[in-house]
């Protein structure tokens, strides 16, 4: 069971990276484009602190979704979430449950994990790797090829001795 689940670890990490990026991207869209209507971000201005956070979340969340520059992007987003927590939530009270800072803390540590673990393999990376596998020679195949050449060479030496 452990081996089966460990084989799925890169896929799970890639999915975790994508979903984290998607959720941050959604906050950026809500803050900058006021979509969907009726959110708490309807009065956010672009050149405000929350507008700057929305810009980071939109751009960097998108990069995180597609897996570009994942480590540095996740590190910047972790810092942004820590900043958001201490500037916006912590002054309202010590307990995250009471100051509505639980999501900022969760995003902070999710991004910190992604910054340390790397991007994993995205679907496009996996597809590219599969496309190049046909051109590569696996070590076992290379050994078989080599042993076949050795056998041919040994056979021709033996025939030369006999003949």
Secondary structure, DSSP 8 states (H G I E B T S, - for coil): -HHHHHHTHHHHHHHHHHHHHHHHHHHHHHHHH--STTSTTTT--TTSHHHHHHHHHHHHHHHHHHTTTHHHHHHHHHHHHHHHIIIIIGGG-S-HHHHT-HHHHHHHHHHHHHHHH-----HHHHHHHHHHHTTS--HHHHHHHHHHHHHHHHHHHHHHHH-
